[in-house]
Amino acid sequence: MDYVQITQADRQEMLEKIGAPSVEALYANLPPQYRLDRDLCLPPARSELELQRDLASLTAMNNTASSQACFMGAGAYDHFIPQVVNNMAGKGEFVTAYTPYQAEASQGALQAFFEFQTQVTKLTDLDVSNASLYDGATAIVEGVLMALNTTGKRRVLVGETVNPQYRTVIKSYLTDLAAEYVELPATGGVIAESTIEAAMDKDTACLVIQSPNVFGQIENWTKQFEIAHTQDKTMAIAVFNPIACSLLKRPGSCGADIAAGEGQPLGIPFQYGGPWLGLFAASKKNMRKMPGRLIGQTADKHGRRGFCLTLQTREQHIRGAKATSNICTNQGLLAVRATVYMSAMGPRGMQTVAKQCYHKAHYLADAISKLEGYSLAYDGSFFHEFVVNCPTDAKAVIAAGKAKGMLPGVACEKLGIGQSNQLLIAVTEKRTVEELDALVALLKEVK
């Protein structure tokens, strides 16, 4: 947010407008003991030029994905963000933290969220989407809670290949509920169909599978969800990557009842880990049990197109203790960013991004697998992320990369998904061939 300081004349003009003789008079109702009676301990005043110079020097101390080749992933990806996203989302008409409550006065924002919902349904190949949730983790949890409420069953099957942060949030939510959390072990970096078959029973409310999963591997959603549906009412929950949906088979096409995921790849920067954007879509038959709110299209008494908040009765701010979800708002500003990103890129643009991610990742994986002492941890298909077995500790590789101005990946052991010598590498469309080759050279040197 830009800031321009005000002058003493500006202050005086504002005081006159509100009828206050002084700033002190504004706080006259506060007891004296709660008012500061001394000057603040601040450094000497600086000119705007000096202040900008000081802030720039502090900023230069940060090593970010913008100043280094970033191969980190595990749920947060360094994608290119077109400038139009920043320009449009920064307009005053769209700067809102969440869904506006005065719908009749917020037609522009509501239309943006309506478009967002439309785009998410197209991405997931499902019937209906809400106006966003807090982040990927809460979106997945809400899918689980929706399955419990809809089916009346108590067992929740979650693949070990789901991001460990998401799994932790699911466990936290289920701690005090009458529900059983069951984690399915991985085989070769994916969840085997036989593992799902052995775990399924009549009390299974849902099966949660992520693809591409935390190892980057592509799961067989179609077969996995077929097994889930052999039990009456059991729901299949697909944890998806929105960029991958532009290239791979979509959740709805694979038989998912619910699709939930993280929207950070859609024009949202890292932002120190958040806030981000929860994506949620479901089949039409489950629409009335969906969390959050939906924006509906309608017409006024003159027949003019309009938008309104609808299907909110599930929320705690209306139904209180009877609500089926505690989510009562959305990530409005970030949903706008995602809407602008998807609109600017279009289906062809997003597919181009996905293809570049895929081909660059496979180029890098092929080069690394030829290095002495290095190998790919899994043989299955992957999208843009993969695990590498290193001949040394992965932390040593990361430290060597940082010393050369590069972020080589994420240590699997730190994530809790592998051994100390395993490195999770992600490749996006931003990475150049020169950067890919530089990483290969770094790995060869570290060996």
Secondary structure as UniProt FT lines:
FT   HELIX           8..18
FT   HELIX           23..26
FT   TURN            27..29
FT   HELIX           32..34
FT   HELIX           48..59
FT   TURN            60..61
FT   TURN            65..67
FT   STRAND          69..70
FT   TURN            74..75
FT   HELIX           83..89
FT   TURN            92..94
FT   HELIX           103..105
FT   HELIX           107..124
FT   STRAND          128..129
FT   HELIX           136..151
FT   STRAND          155..159
FT   TURN            160..161
FT   HELIX           164..174
FT   TURN            175..176
FT   STRAND          180..184
FT   TURN            188..189
FT   HELIX           193..199
FT   TURN            202..203
FT   STRAND          204..211
FT   TURN            214..215
FT   HELIX           221..228
FT   TURN            229..230
FT   TURN            232..233
FT   STRAND          235..240
FT   TURN            242..243
FT   HELIX           244..246
FT   HELIX           252..254
FT   STRAND          258..262
FT   TURN            264..267
FT   HELIX           271..273
FT   STRAND          278..282
FT   HELIX           284..289
FT   STRAND          294..299
FT   TURN            301..302
FT   STRAND          305..310
FT   TURN            313..314
FT   HELIX           316..319
FT   HELIX           320..322
FT   HELIX           332..369
FT   TURN            372..373
FT   STRAND          375..376
FT   STRAND          385..389
FT   HELIX           394..403
FT   TURN            404..405
FT   STRAND          406..407
FT   STRAND          410..411
FT   HELIX           412..415
FT   TURN            420..421
FT   STRAND          422..426
FT   TURN            429..430
FT   HELIX           433..446
//
